[in-house]
Amino acid sequence: MSLTPDSSPYLTPQTHAPQPDETPASPYRWYHKVGAVLFAIFCFELGVFLLVFPWLDFWETNFFATWNRTLNQVWMNPYFRGSVSGVGLVNIFVSFIEIVRLRRFAGQ
């Protein structure tokens, strides 16, 4: 008796169709959710720090400000301070986007 690929006894058609009330398993676990929250908190804190710190007095008395005269001129430049504050704003924006994206865990 020769078996063709279509007549194999092991190849039977699927008779079980998924029911509409069956919910698929969630691809996200608890550590995904905690990681997303911690990432949003970290981005927000880093953003606030980078936004505020360049305009404080501590900015002028750190290692990089006193290391080299040329570097000090760049370090004290208001445009450089503003660019560091801009990076802080980007971090705050990323944290808010991550908070909005936490909806992907809703209902799971």
C-alpha angles and dihedrals in degrees: 000000000000121000122212120205090256096051100048113132090220095058105077124160118255110262096176113085118187113259119233092238093058112101119207119240115267114255090209123081129193093269090057089056095045091046092053092050093047091048091052091049092047093050092049094049093046090048094052091048093050091045096052108026100070090062097051127092091248089070090071097048104052132104098267094050093056100036102085134002094229092047089048091058091053092042093054095043111117090220091058091048089050092051091052088050088050090056087052090054090051090053091050089050091051090051091053091048090052090051090053090047090057086085087081087076094051115117095013 
